[in-house]
Amino acid sequence: MIVGGPGRHIDSEEEYFWATTLDASTKTVIWNPLEDFKISDNIENAAANHKLCIKQILLGPNHKDGETTVVEIEAPGFNATKVKVPIAVLKGGVTNHISTDILIPEAPLKITLTAGEGPVSILGTHVVADFGQSEYDDLEEEEEEDEDIAPQKANAIAANNGDKRKGKPSPGPKSKKPKTEDDE
């Protein structure tokens, strides 16, 4: 089992090929799997965590030599900030592609062609980590174990107190009566 953050365990992790192309007619693409695939409607998949890893950015065969192409991303950052930064500057005939390893841990991601006409293709991996119900199943199992252990603990306490009655608490030490003149 893989840990997916504080107190979260990943049941499974699946990777899917992902690609998009930006050009003069499509300057912006938004990657948001929860909206795109209506995953939030499915209770099991609502607990999934989606990440995008951009691996390669390359100019298409119809790209003009000498033209500079800039690809920029805007993604969620720490403490609800937006991070907006260029991730590729390519020049036709000089730099036709780059390899990257950019992990976007949270959607939505906005990818924009800010300079050039393209086409430019962005390739990567869509990672889906499923937290599923295991977290809740683990809690239920622990509660059941606790219920099974409770009578055993009571028996152990009773045995330590000298009471042989299983599962029943010991009445405790008998109190002694104070001696009176009649007892002597």
N, C-alpha and C positions, 0 to 999 in steps of 0.2 A: 504494500500500500504506500502511496506517495503522499507526502504532506503538502497541502496546497495553501498554506497560510495558517495563522493562529487557530488551532482547534479544528482545522478542516482537512479531511482526508480525501484524496482523489481516488474514486473507484476505477476509472479508466481514463486514458488519454488517447485521443485519435487525431491524426493529422491528415489534412486534405490539401491537394494542390489548389492554389489560388492565383488568379491572374486578372489583369485589367489593362486596357489600352486607352491612353489619352491622346487626343488629336485636336485639330481646329474645331471640330463640331462637338467634342466632348472634352471640355477643359477641366472638369471636376468630377470626381467619383467619391462617394461616401460609403465606407465599409462599416456596416452596423448589422451584424448577424441577428441580433434579437429582433430588429424590425424587419429585416429582409426575409427571414424565414418564419416569422410569427412563432418563435420558440417560446415566448412568454406565455402562450396559450396552453402549452403542454407542461404540466406540473413537474414531470421528471426532468425535462430539459431546462426548466427555468433555473435550476440550481447549477447549470453548466457554466463554465468560465471560458470565454472565447478570447484568443490571442491571435495576432497576425504577425508573422515574421517575414519581412521583406528581404528576399535573397538576391534578386538581380533586377537591374533596370537597364533596358536596351532600346536603342533607336530602331525604328522599323526600316525596311528596305527602301521606302519612298522618301526617306528623310533627305533634306537638301544638304549637300556638302558645305561646310563652313558655318552653318546655322547653329547658334547656341540654344540649347534646350535646358530649362530649369524645372525640376520637379520639387514641389514643396508639400510638406504634410502639416496638418494641424490635429493634435491629439490631446486627450485629457492628461493633465499633469498632476502633481502632488497638490493636495489641499484645494481642489476644484479650480486649478489654474489651467489655462490653455497653452500648450507648447506649439509654436508655429516656427518651422525651420526648413530651409531647403535641404533635401537629402541627396540630390544629384544635379550636377552641372555637366552636361554632355555637349560635345561639338561634333557635328557630322563630318566624317572623314578623318577625325583625329581621335576622339574618344567616343566610340560607338556603344560601349556598354560598361557597366561597373558591377562588381559583386559587392553585396552588403550583408550585414547581419543585424538588421534593425528589428527589435522586438517591440511591438505595440501591445502592452498587456491589457488594454481596456478599449472598448468601443465607445463612441463612434470615432472613426478616423476619416479625416477629409484629405484627399490627395488631389493636388491642383497642378496643372501645367501653367506656370507663371511666365515663361518665356519660350518662344519657338512655336512652331505649328505641329510638331510631332510627325508621324506617330511615334509614341514612346510606350513600350510595354513594361509593366511592373509585375514581377513574378514572386511568388512566395508560398508560404505554408500557413493555412488556417488551422490552428490548434484548438481542439475542444476538450477541455478537462471536465469530466462529469463527476460532480460531487454526489449526485443521486441521493438515495435514502440511507446510505451506509451510516452517516452521522447519527441519524435518528434510530436506526436499527441497533447500533452499538449502544446507545443510551438505554434502549428497551432491554437489551441483553444484560446490561449491568444492573438494571432494576430487578430483573428476574433473578439474577445471581444473588443480589442482596436479599431478596425474599427467601431464597433457598438457604442462605447462610444464617438468617436470623434464628430459626429453631436450633441449629447446631450451636450457635453462640450461647443460647439460653441453657442448653444441656451442659455445655462446658462450665458455665458459671455455676449451675446447680451442683455439678460434680465437685467443683472446688469448694463449695460451701458445705459439702457433706450430705446433700440432699440427693437421693437416688431417684427421685421422681423425675422422669424425663420431661423436659420442657416446662416444668413448673418452678416458679421461683422458690428459693429457700425461705422459710419463715424467719430466718435469722436466729441469733443466739437467744436461748431462753433466759428470761429475766429471773434472777434469784430474789426470793422474798427476803426482806430484812429479818434478821432473827429477833424474835420477841421473847419475853419471859416465859410464855407458855411452851415454846419449843424446847426449852432447856429442861 
